[in-house]
Amino acid sequence: MFTSVLMIEKPLSSVDVEFVTTLHGDERMSFIVLMQPRGDQAVVLLRAIDDVAVGEIKEAAREGEEPEGRAARVPAETALEHSLQVLRNAGCEAVGQVVEDHPLDRLQAVVDESGADEVIVLTAPHYVEEFFHRDWASRARHKVGVPVLKLFAHNE
């Protein structure tokens, strides 16, 4: 069985599920999902700049409307449960957790504990963070010791 640690920041869409479950052909997949609630207010500015950069002015204006920090815990737990269920419905094994503090340290621990074969970072584009190599995938590549694949999440 092929084990992937899947880092997400929003619930998986059906397109995302199909994408990640078919990456390795017919091989059986097991996922350990790490769901990070929306981050701190400094990151909100970077997201707003990203939205403006791709012409999503309305999204940039709404960045402050989504829950942040502790207020994001309950929506994150709901999103995680949804994501685990759709992965299981697709025939995969799936467990997960909400990660609030030090997500890259937790990622490293999960990779080490599970013997994962890869990390998949499934996220919306964050162009400013990517440019400065501050996005999850760029930082994880220097930390975990297994291949890190960055994919862009889809909207339903």
Buried (B, 14 or more C-beta within 10 A) or exposed (E): EBBBBBBBBBBBBEEBBEBBBEBEEEEEBBBBBBBBBBBEEEBBEBBBBBBBBEEBEEBBEEBEEBEBEEEBEEBBBEBBBBBBEBBEEBEBBBEBEBBBEEBBEBBBEBBEEBEBBBBBBBBBBBBBBBEEEEBBBBBBBEEBEBEBBBBEBBEE
